[in-house]
């Protein structure tokens, strides 16, 4: 599978982040020429950095010059709708249009399972509707990512080889992951909790399996605009928090419901990804949690396991 990647030029947005850095490491090891879009000059081993910004269309045109594949992992995760739209919708469209004009072979976009409109849904597939623009003030990240997906569908119709991947919560030991130091500290300090009985669905995927799927999406013959849901398994939000709480010997408290996600108890299907991408997750939930515990223990955040 890896031969088509060798010697190709790939641009990775979000290259300094949790997922983007793992993609860069994998593709460098496969012999690709890796370029990374960064907002400030920085030295990254094995990466040719390109200074630019998702809100600066001219910088995106420069970034894709001579590129074969784009892996778009950058996103705004905040709650300010205007900024989120600039990055997640308008910036995504501008990057895709620049890639189309530059003759890029493939554009792999990292969306999210949170883009699906989950109200009243029991089984989520790629045919499940996405959040409408009208929900952006309430569900900023999920709705603006959905808007970016729709923008990409339009550019794909113009001829760009777009593949949209929708992963869930991504696990893995990395300082930039929101599920490592930040979450552990909040659980330890009692500043995070669950709504109702905490039984709302919490889908997960290990970053290694996501990187595998990105590699497949870049190589396999895929109809432009095709989307894939990538989930390795499901637990509950309460069970996930309690795994962390056990490390500190604390209890997780209840809180008031905050969004529709607190009500969701359905399941996500990855049948299409398994059939068309050869998606076969190899990292278990238990492995991911233990990996995180060891990482936090080494950093002095979690007490030693034999204490």
LUMFITOR-346995 format. One line per 10 residues: number of its first residue (from 1); their letters; for each residue x, y, z of C-alpha. Coordinates in nm, 3 decimals. Each point is the difference from the previous one (the first is absolute). Layout:
LUMFITOR-346995
NUM> a> X/Y/Z | ...
END
This chain:
LUMFITOR-346995
1> xxxxxxxxxx> 0.000/0.000/0.000 | 0.280/0.243/0.084 | 0.173/0.013/-0.340 | -0.223/0.273/-0.151 | 0.090/0.229/0.293 | 0.376/-0.030/-0.049 | 0.148/0.319/-0.147 | -0.340/0.172/-0.011 | -0.032/0.349/0.142 | -0.261/0.028/0.275
11> xxxxxxxxxx> -0.120/0.313/0.175 | -0.128/-0.053/0.354 | -0.198/0.273/0.172 | -0.004/-0.014/0.380 | 0.342/-0.162/-0.021 | 0.105/0.115/0.349 | -0.310/-0.153/0.157 | -0.075/-0.343/0.139 | -0.129/-0.162/-0.318 | 0.194/0.201/-0.257
21> xxxxxxxxxx> 0.333/-0.077/0.164 | -0.075/-0.374/-0.006 | -0.091/0.017/-0.370 | 0.324/0.187/-0.073 | 0.207/-0.264/0.180 | -0.170/-0.285/-0.187 | 0.030/0.156/-0.345 | 0.363/0.100/0.058 | 0.076/-0.361/0.089 | -0.161/-0.110/-0.328
31> xxxxxxxxxx> 0.223/0.223/-0.208 | -0.238/0.286/-0.072 | 0.115/0.360/-0.018 | -0.195/0.153/0.287 | -0.100/0.365/0.010 | -0.181/0.148/0.297 | -0.210/0.315/0.020 | 0.097/0.197/0.313 | -0.109/0.340/0.124 | 0.343/0.088/0.140
41> xxxxxxxxxx> 0.350/-0.112/-0.108 | 0.095/-0.320/0.180 | 0.251/-0.282/-0.050 | -0.166/-0.340/-0.041 | 0.212/-0.307/-0.067 | -0.070/-0.143/-0.344 | -0.245/0.277/-0.093 | 0.042/0.289/-0.243 | -0.203/0.270/0.170 | -0.207/0.256/-0.189
51> xxxxxxxxxx> -0.116/0.307/0.191 | -0.365/0.077/-0.061 | -0.344/0.015/0.153 | -0.334/-0.163/-0.077 | -0.148/0.352/-0.006 | 0.248/0.124/-0.262 | -0.097/-0.137/-0.342 | 0.318/0.125/-0.167 | 0.217/-0.193/0.244 | -0.200/-0.315/-0.075
61> xxxxxxxxxx> 0.067/0.040/-0.372 | 0.373/0.017/0.074 | -0.021/-0.299/0.233 | -0.152/-0.239/-0.256 | 0.236/0.092/-0.284 | 0.151/-0.323/-0.136 | -0.185/-0.217/0.253 | -0.144/-0.342/-0.093 | -0.209/-0.066/0.313 | -0.152/0.225/0.265
71> xxxxxxxxxx> -0.084/-0.136/0.346 | -0.215/0.264/0.165 | 0.015/-0.046/0.377 | -0.018/0.363/0.114 | -0.318/0.121/0.170 | -0.133/0.255/0.243 | -0.147/-0.165/0.310 | -0.123/0.316/0.171 | -0.347/0.135/0.063 | 0.030/0.330/-0.189
81> xxxxxxxxxx> -0.212/-0.067/-0.306 | 0.158/0.260/-0.226 | 0.353/-0.133/0.049 | -0.114/-0.362/-0.025 | -0.169/0.073/-0.333 | 0.308/0.178/-0.132 | 0.215/-0.307/0.067 | -0.232/-0.301/-0.018 | -0.218/0.111/-0.290 | 0.152/0.288/-0.197
91> xxxxxxxxxx> 0.362/-0.104/0.053 | -0.078/-0.359/-0.094 | -0.168/0.115/-0.320 | 0.289/0.233/-0.088 | 0.257/-0.275/0.059 | -0.196/-0.245/-0.215 | -0.044/0.251/-0.281 | 0.373/0.074/0.008 | 0.074/-0.375/-0.009 | -0.231/-0.044/-0.300
101> xxxxxxxxxx> 0.167/0.284/-0.189 | 0.344/-0.143/0.084 | -0.091/-0.343/-0.138 | 0.022/-0.190/0.329 | -0.082/-0.368/-0.038 | -0.178/-0.054/0.334 | -0.140/0.216/0.280 | -0.055/-0.193/0.325 | -0.211/0.200/0.242 | -0.034/-0.077/0.371
111> xxxxxxxxxx> -0.353/0.083/0.100 | -0.171/-0.142/0.309 | -0.278/-0.231/0.113 | -0.127/0.309/0.180 | -0.109/0.141/-0.337 | -0.294/-0.241/-0.015 | -0.341/0.122/0.117 | -0.040/-0.249/0.283 | -0.338/0.092/0.141 | -0.232/-0.300/-0.004
121> xxxxxxxxxx> 0.252/-0.218/-0.185 | 0.076/-0.356/0.110 | 0.243/-0.113/-0.270 | 0.221/0.255/-0.170 | 0.126/-0.061/-0.353 | 0.143/0.222/-0.272 | -0.358/0.056/-0.118 | -0.096/0.162/0.332 | -0.062/0.375/-0.050 | 0.257/0.251/0.123
131> xxxxxxxxxx> -0.072/0.286/0.239 | -0.152/0.300/-0.180 | 0.161/0.342/0.004 | -0.276/0.122/0.232 | 0.143/-0.211/0.286 | 0.346/0.163/-0.013 | -0.058/0.231/0.298 | -0.089/-0.301/0.216 | 0.230/-0.266/-0.147 | 0.283/0.211/-0.136
141> xxxxxxxxxx> 0.257/-0.267/-0.075 | -0.233/-0.269/-0.134 | -0.211/0.237/-0.208 | 0.292/0.191/-0.154 | 0.177/-0.327/-0.083 | -0.323/-0.111/-0.171 | 0.006/0.325/-0.196 | 0.357/-0.076/-0.105 | -0.105/-0.346/-0.116 | -0.272/0.148/-0.216
151> xxxxxxxxxx> 0.244/0.251/-0.148 | 0.235/-0.285/-0.090 | -0.280/-0.187/-0.173 | -0.032/0.296/-0.235 | 0.373/0.008/-0.077 | -0.002/-0.378/-0.050 | -0.276/0.044/-0.257 | 0.238/0.233/-0.187 | 0.258/-0.279/-0.023 | 0.215/-0.006/0.317
161> xxxxxxxxxx> 0.065/-0.349/0.141 | -0.150/0.073/0.340 | -0.033/-0.272/0.265 | -0.172/0.095/0.326 | 0.083/-0.195/0.315 | -0.220/0.038/0.308 | 0.181/-0.135/0.307 | -0.138/0.010/0.355 | 0.199/0.079/0.316 | 0.362/-0.082/-0.083
171> xxxxxxxxxx> 0.206/-0.171/0.269 | 0.377/-0.022/0.034 | 0.276/0.128/0.228 | 0.104/0.343/-0.124 | 0.043/0.336/0.174 | -0.232/0.171/-0.250 | -0.288/-0.243/0.051 | -0.294/0.142/0.196 | -0.052/-0.343/0.155 | 0.338/-0.013/0.173
181> xxxxxxxxxx> 0.130/0.267/0.239 | -0.294/0.241/-0.022 | -0.265/-0.266/0.058 | 0.198/-0.178/0.272 | 0.050/0.325/0.188 | -0.368/0.088/-0.023 | -0.104/-0.342/0.126 | 0.250/0.023/0.286 | -0.122/0.347/0.097 | -0.371/-0.080/-0.033
191> xxxxxxxxxx> -0.066/0.260/-0.270 | -0.163/-0.239/-0.247 | -0.297/-0.232/0.030 | -0.283/-0.182/-0.176 | -0.366/0.078/-0.063 | -0.291/-0.224/0.096 | 0.147/-0.345/0.070 | 0.302/0.060/-0.225 | -0.117/-0.267/-0.241 | 0.029/0.213/-0.313
201> xxxxxxxxxx> 0.202/-0.158/-0.278 | 0.373/0.073/-0.018 | 0.147/-0.142/-0.324 | 0.376/-0.036/-0.027 | 0.288/-0.077/-0.232 | 0.376/-0.023/0.060 | 0.213/0.246/-0.194 | 0.203/-0.285/-0.157 | -0.317/-0.137/-0.158 | -0.095/0.345/-0.123
211> xxxxxxxxxx> 0.340/0.040/-0.164 | -0.051/-0.339/-0.169 | -0.334/0.121/-0.137 | 0.152/0.326/-0.126 | 0.266/-0.198/-0.185 | -0.267/-0.221/-0.161 | -0.211/0.303/-0.091 | 0.297/0.156/-0.177 | 0.074/-0.307/-0.209 | -0.315/-0.195/-0.081
221> xxxxxxxxxx> -0.214/0.079/-0.305 | -0.292/0.189/0.152 | -0.281/0.200/-0.153 | 0.054/0.374/0.066 | -0.199/0.124/0.297 | -0.034/-0.341/0.166 | -0.031/0.012/0.380 | 0.092/-0.263/0.259 | -0.088/-0.035/0.367 | 0.291/-0.142/0.202
231> xxxxxxxxxx> -0.088/-0.147/0.339 | 0.184/-0.281/0.177 | -0.251/-0.044/0.281 | -0.234/0.162/0.250 | 0.004/0.057/0.373 | -0.189/0.257/0.208 | 0.114/0.343/0.110 | -0.034/-0.101/0.365 | 0.201/-0.319/-0.044 | 0.273/0.192/-0.181
241> xxxxxxxxxx> 0.025/0.261/0.277 | 0.000/-0.269/0.268 | 0.301/-0.169/-0.159 | 0.191/0.322/0.066 | -0.155/0.053/0.343 | 0.126/-0.341/0.113 | 0.359/0.118/-0.046 | -0.054/0.275/0.257 | -0.243/-0.177/0.232 | -0.273/0.260/-0.057
251> xxxxxxxxxx> -0.364/-0.011/-0.104 | -0.151/0.172/-0.301 | -0.298/0.222/0.076 | -0.317/0.068/-0.194 | -0.059/0.330/-0.182 | -0.281/0.163/-0.191 | -0.051/-0.101/-0.365 | 0.177/0.235/-0.240 | -0.069/-0.122/-0.352 | -0.180/-0.254/-0.214
261> xxxxxxxxxx> 0.306/-0.226/0.031 | -0.094/-0.063/0.364 | -0.317/-0.172/-0.127 | 0.151/-0.212/-0.279 | 0.005/-0.375/0.063 | 0.025/-0.132/-0.353 | 0.281/-0.173/-0.185 | 0.217/0.093/-0.297 | 0.049/-0.238/-0.291 | 0.336/-0.034/-0.174
271> xxxxxxxxxx> -0.123/-0.261/-0.246 | 0.075/0.216/-0.304 | 0.356/0.069/0.118 | 0.061/-0.369/0.063 | -0.123/-0.093/-0.345 | 0.159/0.277/-0.205 | 0.308/0.109/0.199 | 0.090/-0.335/0.150 | -0.047/0.169/0.337 | 0.086/-0.245/0.279
281> xxxxxxxxxx> 0.083/0.163/0.337 | 0.287/-0.174/0.177 | 0.031/0.198/0.324 | -0.246/-0.079/0.279 | -0.159/0.238/0.247 | 0.180/-0.170/0.289 | 0.337/0.044/-0.174 | -0.070/0.366/-0.064 | -0.097/0.069/0.361 | 0.307/-0.181/0.133
291> xxxxxxxxxx> 0.222/0.188/-0.244 | -0.144/0.328/0.130 | 0.045/-0.103/0.362 | 0.367/-0.086/-0.055 | 0.056/0.329/-0.181 | -0.156/0.200/0.283 | 0.187/-0.202/0.262 | 0.331/0.079/-0.171 | -0.090/0.370/0.012 | -0.083/-0.014/0.371
301> xxxxxxx> -0.369/0.075/-0.046 | -0.135/-0.344/0.090 | 0.128/-0.184/0.310 | 0.216/-0.307/-0.069 | -0.213/-0.307/-0.061 | 0.162/-0.186/0.292 | -0.067/0.282/0.249
END
